[in-house]
Amino acid sequence: MRRVWPYLFLVALSLTLYNYSKETREDIKVVHGYYGEGPYRIVLETYKNRYICNDCGMMIKSYQNSAQVISSTGDVYVFDDVGCMLRWLNRQDFKNEVRIYVFTTDTGAYIDANLAWYVRDANTPIGYGFGAYETSIGAITSGKTRSSIESQVGTFEIKRENKQIYSFDEIKLYANRGETLLNPMIKRELLKKE
């Protein structure tokens, strides 16, 4: 019996700690009261707070392809995919009174969504395919190998025709029409090998 007591104690202790940690964790969908100028600083590495996408309900695990919408009332809504943000924003009454920020792949920072360039064939968490880039050259060269980019940059042969890039208004239109990588016909057209 003496050998069993330490194991029972460890089991009881681990169950207590598990229940305590479960109750103290907070799932954050909306941050209230942010009136700053730029994007809200999201910290994903904390144990107690988890940011949850407002459209699909998934936990945001990476900054990559994430987006945030800040309303005029100071509410910050976070999303794990630009497509989720566009879908959610289309259903809101206050969609014209918001600031929108997207995380760019090339610079690794949140920027104004209207200033970013987009591709439609990016690998995103939900699969909409909208990848944001701060520079047009970053968007054009996305998905290429480093050696092919360097050879094209050295000879100034990079053309917009190599890869189609889009503005924010264009991807909003594509998202509202359902022309994303979630649509099998669009996916086949966008990802066809030349």
C-alpha positions in Angstrom: 0.0 0.0 0.0 2.9 2.3 0.7 4.0 2.1 -2.9 0.6 3.1 -4.2 0.3 6.3 -2.1 2.9 8.4 -4.1 1.2 7.5 -7.4 -2.2 8.4 -6.1 -0.8 11.7 -4.8 0.7 12.4 -8.2 -2.5 11.6 -10.0 -4.5 13.8 -7.7 -2.0 16.7 -8.0 -1.9 16.5 -11.8 -5.8 16.5 -12.0 -5.9 19.5 -9.7 -3.3 21.4 -11.8 -5.1 20.4 -15.0 -8.4 21.7 -13.8 -6.9 24.9 -12.5 -5.1 25.6 -15.7 -8.2 24.9 -17.7 -10.2 27.4 -15.7 -7.6 30.2 -15.8 -7.1 30.0 -19.6 -8.9 32.7 -21.5 -10.0 32.4 -25.1 -9.9 35.9 -26.6 -12.1 36.7 -29.6 -12.5 40.4 -29.1 -10.2 42.9 -27.3 -12.2 45.9 -26.1 -10.9 49.5 -25.6 -8.0 49.7 -28.1 -7.7 53.3 -29.5 -4.1 53.2 -30.7 -3.1 54.4 -34.1 -1.5 51.2 -35.6 -2.4 47.5 -35.4 -3.0 45.9 -32.0 -0.1 43.9 -30.6 -1.1 40.3 -30.5 1.1 38.0 -28.3 0.5 34.4 -29.3 3.2 32.8 -27.1 1.3 33.1 -23.8 -0.1 30.1 -22.0 -3.1 31.8 -20.4 -4.5 33.6 -23.4 -5.5 32.1 -26.7 -6.7 34.2 -29.6 -9.6 32.7 -31.4 -10.6 33.5 -35.0 -13.9 35.4 -35.1 -15.1 33.6 -38.2 -14.1 30.0 -38.0 -13.4 29.7 -34.3 -10.0 28.1 -34.7 -7.1 29.1 -32.4 -4.6 31.4 -34.0 -1.3 29.6 -33.9 0.8 31.8 -36.1 1.0 35.4 -37.2 1.5 34.2 -40.8 -1.6 35.0 -42.9 -3.5 36.5 -39.9 -5.5 39.7 -39.9 -7.2 42.0 -37.5 -10.1 44.4 -37.8 -10.3 47.4 -35.4 -13.7 49.1 -35.1 -14.4 52.7 -34.4 -15.5 51.7 -30.9 -12.1 50.3 -30.1 -12.9 46.6 -30.5 -10.2 44.4 -32.0 -11.3 41.3 -33.9 -8.6 38.8 -34.9 -8.6 36.2 -37.6 -6.3 33.3 -38.6 -6.8 33.8 -42.4 -7.4 36.8 -44.6 -10.3 34.9 -46.2 -12.0 34.5 -42.8 -11.6 38.2 -42.2 -13.2 39.1 -45.5 -16.1 36.7 -45.0 -16.8 38.0 -41.5 -16.4 41.6 -42.5 -18.9 41.2 -45.3 -21.6 40.3 -42.8 -21.0 43.3 -40.5 -23.0 46.5 -40.5 -20.0 48.6 -39.5 -17.7 47.3 -42.3 -17.1 50.8 -43.7 -16.0 52.2 -40.3 -13.0 49.9 -39.6 -9.3 49.8 -39.9 -8.0 46.5 -41.3 -4.5 45.1 -40.9 -2.9 42.0 -42.4 0.3 40.2 -41.5 2.6 40.3 -44.5 4.8 37.3 -45.5 7.7 39.3 -46.9 8.3 41.8 -44.0 6.7 39.9 -41.1 4.7 42.8 -39.8 1.1 44.0 -39.7 0.3 46.7 -42.3 -2.8 48.4 -43.6 -4.7 45.9 -45.7 -5.4 48.5 -48.4 -1.6 49.0 -48.9 -0.7 45.3 -49.2 -0.4 43.2 -52.4 -2.1 39.8 -52.4 -1.7 36.5 -54.2 -4.5 33.9 -54.4 -2.5 30.7 -54.3 -0.9 31.0 -50.8 -0.9 28.1 -48.3 -3.2 29.5 -45.6 -4.7 28.0 -42.4 -8.3 27.6 -43.7 -7.3 27.4 -47.3 -8.8 30.6 -48.9 -5.4 31.2 -50.5 -5.0 34.9 -49.9 -1.5 35.7 -49.0 -0.5 39.3 -48.1 2.8 41.0 -49.1 4.0 44.6 -48.3 5.9 44.9 -51.6 4.8 43.9 -55.1 8.1 42.2 -55.7 7.5 40.1 -52.7 4.1 39.0 -54.0 5.4 38.4 -57.5 8.3 36.2 -56.3 6.3 34.3 -53.7 6.6 30.5 -54.1 9.8 30.7 -56.2 13.2 29.4 -55.2 15.9 31.8 -54.1 18.1 31.0 -57.1 15.4 31.6 -59.6 14.5 35.0 -57.9 18.2 36.0 -57.9 18.7 35.2 -61.5 15.6 37.2 -62.5 16.5 40.2 -60.3 20.0 40.3 -61.7 18.7 40.6 -65.3 15.6 42.6 -64.4 13.3 40.1 -66.0 10.6 39.9 -63.3 7.3 40.7 -64.9 3.9 40.9 -63.4 2.8 38.2 -65.9 5.0 35.7 -64.0 2.5 35.8 -61.1 -0.8 37.6 -60.8 -1.0 40.0 -57.9 -4.1 41.7 -56.6 -5.1 44.8 -54.6 -7.3 44.6 -51.5 -10.4 45.6 -53.4 -9.8 42.8 -55.9 -9.5 40.1 -53.3 -12.6 41.4 -51.5 -14.5 40.9 -54.7 -13.1 37.4 -55.2 -13.9 36.4 -51.6 -17.4 37.7 -51.8 -18.0 35.8 -55.0 -16.5 32.6 -53.5 -13.6 32.5 -55.9 -11.1 31.1 -53.4 -9.0 28.0 -53.2 -11.9 26.4 -51.3 -13.8 26.3 -54.7 -12.5 23.2 -56.6 -12.9 24.8 -60.0 -11.0 28.0 -59.0 -8.3 25.9 -57.3 -7.8 23.8 -60.4 -7.5 27.0 -62.5 -5.1 28.8 -60.1 -2.8 25.9 -59.3 -2.5 24.4 -62.8 1.0 23.7 -63.9 2.2 25.6 -67.0 
